[in-house]
Amino acid sequence: MTNRDLAATWTYHTGTKHSYTSVRSGGHYLDWKNQPLPFKIYSALEPIPLPHEFPPSTATALDAISARAALPHPTGRLFPLGPFSDQALPREPIERAILWRGSARRFSREPITFAQLSTILHRTTRGVPADFLEPVGTALNDLYLIVHAVSDLPSGAYVFRRDQTALELLKEGDFRARAGYFGLEQALPADASVDIFFLADLRQILERFGNRGYRATELEAGMVGGKLYLCSYSLGLGASGLTFDDDDVTAFFSPHADGRSAIFLVALGVPAKRHR
């Protein structure tokens, strides 16, 4: 298969989507006997011991996370981000945030502050250092949000506008039940304070990069998703990455999201069990 054999990538993408029918008709079991080995084993090589202790870093978690696609013209109400000032940021070191990091199992439905959400978006969307994302700040994924409980921000559906560092309100309302449905009827996305969906224009990306664009889109989503985790935990919040009903998510955010594909979902909020 060549890099320009785009039919193969579309077949894979379409065939691996989740839907209401596929989730309920599949057995959803883990085939442990068919699980591939997670590591390569080199039996003829001498093992190299890895260090168990590391000197403390000088970077705070939020500074380390912030290393720095065109959307339609905004037509909805804009809410400019209001992140914490540098002086008000937590000073937790990055290694502690990494140790705290883990997927929240339950959210309490308590609200988070707009400053917390603003800081998370501001710090995690400054770009991923990669040769396929130039100039710095270029992104393949757009962030769409369902806000449930964020102080000083109406509940509803939003798109994050990187060019204006603002959230654009697409439609106002209580969408907890819809979010739970999108998350394969799990409680996590319904109980979270905000759900952040990654959507990408795969047709445009594949035309530009070929099949490698699919891998690049997933890679960027994973890296930004990891930053969302670390930033949330450094602010005393929780996060959980989830799967979803692909086409239903795109339809919910349309017409703004027409032509885009759902790639990833991270739910953020106040964990029912505090990690510190």
Secondary structure as UniProt FT lines:
FT   TURN            3..4
FT   HELIX           6..15
FT   HELIX           20..25
FT   HELIX           32..34
FT   TURN            43..44
FT   HELIX           61..65
FT   STRAND          78..80
FT   HELIX           86..88
FT   HELIX           94..100
FT   HELIX           114..124
FT   TURN            131..132
FT   TURN            136..137
FT   STRAND          141..147
FT   TURN            151..152
FT   STRAND          156..161
FT   HELIX           162..164
FT   STRAND          166..172
FT   HELIX           176..182
FT   TURN            183..185
FT   HELIX           187..191
FT   STRAND          194..200
FT   HELIX           202..209
FT   TURN            210..211
FT   HELIX           212..234
FT   TURN            235..236
FT   STRAND          238..242
FT   HELIX           246..253
FT   TURN            254..259
FT   STRAND          261..269
//
